């Protein structure tokens, strides 16, 4: 049986296959750029695998999905076909359902087709099932051991002063994320520079 592939036509968008059911699939716009070097804001070029200083015609643009970062691509092309690899890091610090997800680097092998009449033959990407490597080799979501806790954070402010803020929750990872979310939402705050757990008694 031939390997399963996901097809996306040039000039359209589609979701890439993911190696774990809890991963939110990235959606890419793909294109075959006729003019090399054209400026395409937000688009990624494939690097030529034989000359890392050069770009080849294939380009893609990831959709708005905060769980994917660090995109890169490398490949080869001729006038009719090409092949390449694209990769990105999946991460999720939301702790939804009280689980911890470790970062994963996912790589997709891609075949590019642009031979013959595009009205009669498939022009686009054929994407194979991805390979993946996990941070610390942990390839599953780990349930958090929940227990009430409080932390005092020393926070640096824009004006150079410092302020102490206390945040409570049921796991230290969730408490630290809540503090970071508060900093991100408040333009007067820069970062927290110290965190100390508050112990009862």
Secondary structure by P-SEA (a helix, b strand, c coil): cccbbbbbcccbbbbbbbccccccbbbbbbbbccccccccccbbbbcccccccccccbbbbbcccccccccccccccccccccbbbbbbbbbccccccccccbbbbbbbbbbbbcccccccccccccccccccccccccbbbbbbcccbbbbbbccccccbbbbbbbbcccaaaaaaaaaaaaaaccccccccbbbbbbcc
